Amino acid sequence: MSLRRIDRAVAGYSALRPRLVPATEQFVADVTATIDEAGINYLSVTGRTKSVASFAGKARGVLATSPGDDPLVAVTDQVGVRVITYVQRDIDAVADLLAEQFTVLDDRDLGVETAAAGRFGYASRHLLVSRSPGTDVGYEPLECASVQLRTVLQHAWAEFEHDIRYKGTVPPEQVPDLDRRFTLAAGLLELADREFQTIRDRLQAGFGTSDVDTADALDPRISAPELATFLAGRYSSAGWSRTEHYEWISGLLLELGIASLDELSAALRDVDSAAVTDAMGYRYPPGAVRRLDDDLLAHFGGAYVALHGNAHRREALDARRARLSG
């Protein structure tokens, strides 16, 4: 391994990194906006620009195993984005959504790979995406991001395991027992993930037939729990949306003069929701709030686009109206 080549690679990355920081921030903003616009439920979207020290370590590994490679191209997680969801189904939805918005250069589901080997352990889906369109796109640091998708429980396991193993404090004689316990914990968490999905599915199915009375007498909007119950009944196949998204679209409803579920039902009575969703041509399952957003757009048209609360996304709404009319 040539130390001079490592030094050159690290120097090149040090010079590039100040430009990668705003690129990371923009990717986080774009991924967040994309998921929010789709109405998919999630816990957090965060990002990080790889440190110089971390890049140096990976560059050494690249040149040790593939001396002909350029670390500035071979190290593809210089810009990193992490999306944490609540259940596995939402990871799949986010992955489908990102495939629609970006060019996917690589897609690895490490949980599937681990299961295929008959083991329990690290579970995380990694996408390498690029802003550049086309089929022959290569890795460009400023145009690409490594996007990591995990459930809350997968993230907890991975962070704890990384913290323990990489601190180098485990005596060698305890490693076999440690491995066994991590494997046991991974299996239990996989089971818990499945149970959380079942809990959500059952609650969602029940929401459509239950009554919720949590309205604030001082707030004229339809409350988030009321709206969640209504939408679960209208869009039984749609996933949950974030709590703040129900509150946000309640504000849009109030701008339309809709302050009760009866008024909302009347406004949507003649809207063919299935046809609206088909016209949109989604490659991912849109969340309940996005389904409502589409139906309101179909019913109110330009008046909906012109709402004050939609000022920040009028261009996107106009593009969706074109799909409806096309």
C-alpha positions in Angstrom: 0.0 0.0 0.0 1.4 3.4 -1.0 1.3 5.9 1.9 1.7 8.7 -0.7 -1.5 7.6 -2.4 -3.4 7.6 0.9 -2.0 11.1 1.7 -3.1 12.3 -1.7 -6.6 10.9 -1.3 -7.0 12.3 2.2 -5.7 15.7 1.0 -8.2 15.6 -1.9 -11.1 14.8 0.5 -10.1 17.5 2.9 -10.2 20.0 0.1 -13.6 18.7 -1.1 -15.3 18.3 2.3 -16.3 22.0 2.7 -18.4 21.6 -0.4 -19.9 18.3 0.8 -21.3 19.9 3.9 -24.0 22.0 2.2 -24.6 19.1 -0.2 -25.4 16.9 2.8 -27.8 19.6 4.2 -29.5 19.8 0.8 -29.9 16.0 0.5 -31.4 15.9 4.0 -33.8 18.7 3.1 -34.8 17.1 -0.2 -35.3 13.6 1.3 -37.4 15.1 4.2 -39.5 17.1 1.8 -40.0 14.1 -0.5 -41.2 11.8 2.3 -43.3 14.6 3.9 -45.0 15.3 0.5 -45.8 11.6 0.2 -47.3 11.5 3.7 -45.2 8.5 4.8 -44.8 8.2 8.6 -41.3 8.4 10.0 -39.4 9.3 13.2 -36.4 11.3 11.8 -34.3 12.2 8.8 -30.7 13.1 9.7 -27.5 13.5 7.8 -23.8 13.7 8.2 -20.7 14.5 6.1 -18.0 12.0 6.5 -15.1 13.2 8.7 -11.6 13.3 7.3 -10.4 10.7 9.9 -13.2 8.3 8.9 -12.5 8.8 5.2 -8.8 8.1 5.8 -9.6 4.8 7.5 -11.8 3.8 4.6 -9.2 4.9 2.0 -6.7 2.6 3.6 -9.1 -0.3 3.4 -9.8 0.5 -0.3 -6.2 0.7 -1.3 -5.3 -2.5 0.7 -7.9 -4.6 -1.1 -8.1 -2.8 -4.5 -4.9 -0.9 -5.1 -6.1 0.4 -8.5 -9.2 2.1 -7.1 -9.5 5.8 -6.4 -10.7 6.3 -2.8 -12.5 9.5 -3.7 -14.8 7.4 -5.9 -14.7 4.1 -4.1 -15.8 5.6 -0.7 -19.4 6.2 -1.6 -20.8 7.3 1.8 -19.1 10.8 1.9 -22.6 12.2 2.1 -24.8 10.2 4.4 -28.6 10.4 5.1 -30.4 8.3 7.7 -34.2 7.7 7.7 -35.7 6.1 10.8 -39.2 4.7 10.5 -41.5 2.9 12.9 -42.2 -0.3 11.0 -40.6 -2.3 8.2 -43.4 -1.6 5.7 -42.5 2.1 5.8 -38.9 1.4 5.0 -40.1 -0.3 1.8 -42.4 2.6 1.0 -39.5 5.1 1.5 -37.2 3.1 -0.7 -39.8 3.0 -3.5 -40.3 6.7 -3.1 -36.6 7.6 -3.3 -36.3 5.4 -6.4 -38.9 7.6 -8.0 -37.1 10.8 -7.0 -33.5 9.9 -7.6 -31.4 7.5 -9.7 -30.6 4.5 -7.6 -27.0 3.3 -8.1 -27.1 0.6 -5.5 -29.7 -1.0 -3.2 -28.7 -3.5 -0.5 -31.0 -4.8 2.2 -28.6 -6.2 4.7 -31.4 -7.6 6.8 -32.5 -9.8 3.9 -28.9 -10.8 3.3 -28.4 -11.7 7.0 -31.7 -13.7 7.0 -30.7 -15.5 3.8 -27.6 -16.7 5.6 -29.8 -18.2 8.3 -28.7 -15.7 10.9 -30.0 -12.8 13.0 -28.0 -9.6 13.3 -27.5 -6.3 11.6 -30.6 -5.1 9.6 -30.6 -2.0 7.5 -31.3 -1.1 4.0 -28.7 1.0 2.2 -29.4 3.0 -1.0 -26.8 4.9 -3.0 -28.7 7.6 -4.9 -27.7 10.2 -7.4 -29.4 13.5 -8.5 -28.1 12.8 -12.0 -30.7 11.1 -14.4 -29.8 8.3 -16.7 -28.8 4.6 -16.8 -25.1 5.0 -17.0 -24.7 7.4 -14.0 -21.6 6.9 -11.8 -20.6 8.0 -8.4 -20.0 11.7 -8.0 -19.5 12.9 -4.4 -21.4 16.1 -4.7 -24.3 14.5 -6.6 -24.7 11.3 -4.6 -25.7 10.3 -1.1 -25.7 7.0 0.8 -29.2 6.7 2.4 -29.6 4.3 5.3 -33.1 3.1 6.1 -33.9 1.5 9.5 -36.8 0.9 11.9 -36.5 2.4 15.4 -35.6 -1.1 16.8 -33.1 -1.9 14.1 -31.5 1.5 14.8 -31.3 0.9 18.5 -29.7 -2.5 18.0 -27.1 -1.2 15.5 -26.2 1.8 17.6 -25.7 -0.2 20.8 -23.8 -3.0 19.0 -21.5 -0.5 17.3 -20.9 1.4 20.6 -20.0 -1.8 22.4 -17.8 -3.4 19.8 -15.9 -0.4 18.6 -14.8 0.8 22.0 -12.5 -2.2 22.2 -13.4 -2.9 25.9 -14.7 -6.5 25.5 -12.2 -9.1 26.9 -11.5 -11.8 24.2 -12.8 -14.6 26.4 -16.2 -12.8 26.5 -16.6 -12.4 22.8 -18.4 -15.7 22.1 -21.0 -15.0 24.8 -21.3 -11.4 23.6 -22.0 -12.6 20.0 -24.6 -15.0 21.2 -26.4 -12.3 23.2 -26.4 -9.8 20.3 -27.8 -12.5 18.1 -30.5 -13.3 20.6 -31.4 -9.6 20.9 -31.5 -9.2 17.1 -34.0 -12.1 16.9 -36.2 -10.6 19.6 -36.2 -7.2 18.0 -37.1 -8.7 14.6 -40.1 -10.3 16.3 -40.9 -7.0 18.0 -40.8 -5.2 14.7 -43.4 -7.7 13.3 -45.6 -7.3 16.4 -45.5 -3.5 16.0 -46.6 -3.8 12.4 -49.5 -6.1 13.5 -50.5 -3.6 16.2 -50.5 -0.8 13.7 -52.5 -2.8 11.2 -55.1 -3.7 13.7 -55.4 -0.2 15.2 -55.7 1.2 11.7 -58.4 -1.3 10.8 -60.3 -0.4 13.9 -60.0 3.4 13.4 -62.4 3.4 10.6 -65.3 2.1 12.8 -64.5 3.8 16.1 -65.6 7.2 17.4 -63.0 9.7 18.7 -64.0 12.8 20.6 -60.9 14.8 21.4 -61.8 18.1 19.8 -60.5 21.3 21.4 -63.4 23.7 21.8 -61.1 26.7 21.2 -59.7 25.2 18.0 -62.1 25.3 15.0 -60.0 22.7 13.0 -60.9 19.0 12.8 -58.6 17.4 15.4 -55.7 15.2 14.4 -57.2 12.1 16.1 -60.6 12.7 14.5 -59.1 13.2 11.1 -56.8 10.1 11.5 -59.9 8.0 12.4 -61.8 9.3 9.4 -59.0 8.8 6.9 -58.3 5.3 8.2 -61.9 4.5 7.2 -61.8 6.2 3.8 -58.4 5.0 2.8 -58.2 1.6 4.5 -55.1 0.5 2.5 -53.1 3.7 3.2 -50.4 3.9 5.8 -50.4 6.3 8.8 -49.0 9.8 8.3 -47.1 11.9 10.9 -49.2 13.5 13.6 -48.1 17.0 12.5 -49.3 16.2 8.9 -52.8 15.6 10.1 -52.7 18.9 11.9 -51.3 20.6 8.9 -53.9 19.4 6.5 -56.6 20.3 9.1 -55.5 23.9 8.6 -55.9 23.6 4.9 -59.4 22.2 5.4 -60.2 25.2 7.5 -59.0 27.5 4.8 -61.5 25.7 2.5 -64.3 26.3 5.1 -64.3 22.7 6.2 -64.4 22.4 10.0 -66.2 19.1 10.6 -66.1 15.5 9.4 -69.6 15.9 8.0 -68.5 18.8 5.8 -65.4 16.9 4.7 -67.5 13.8 3.8 -69.8 16.0 1.8 -66.9 17.6 -0.1 -65.4 14.2 -1.0 -68.7 12.5 -1.8 -68.3 12.6 -5.5 -64.5 12.1 -5.6 -63.4 8.7 -7.0 -60.3 8.2 -4.7 -59.2 5.0 -6.5 -59.2 6.8 -9.9 -57.3 9.8 -8.4 -54.6 7.5 -7.0 -54.4 5.6 -10.3 -53.9 8.9 -12.2 -51.1 9.8 -9.9 -49.2 6.6 -10.8 -47.4 6.2 -7.6 -44.7 3.6 -7.3 -45.0 3.7 -3.5 -48.1 3.4 -1.3 -49.1 7.0 -0.4 -50.0 7.8 3.2 -53.5 8.8 4.3 -52.8 12.5 4.4 -51.3 12.3 0.8 -54.5 10.5 -0.4 -56.6 13.2 1.2 -54.4 15.9 -0.3 -54.9 14.4 -3.8 -58.6 14.1 -3.4 -58.9 17.7 -2.3 -56.8 18.7 -5.3 -59.0 16.8 -7.6 -62.2 18.3 -6.1 -61.2 21.9 -5.6 -58.6 22.3 -8.4 -57.0 25.7 -8.7 -58.8 27.0 -5.5 -56.9 24.4 -3.5 -53.6 25.2 -5.1 -54.2 28.9 -4.3 -54.6 28.4 -0.6 -52.2 30.4 1.6 -51.1 27.2 3.3 -50.0 25.8 -0.1 -47.9 28.8 -1.1 -44.6 26.8 -0.7 -45.7 24.0 -3.0 -47.8 25.4 -5.7 -45.4 24.2 -8.5 -45.6 20.6 -7.2 -49.4 20.8 -6.9 -49.7 22.1 -10.4 -47.6 19.2 -11.6 -50.0 16.8 -9.8 -53.0 18.6 -11.3 -51.5 17.9 -14.7 -51.4 14.2 -13.9 -55.1 14.3 -13.0 -56.1 16.0 -16.2 -53.7 13.9 -18.4 
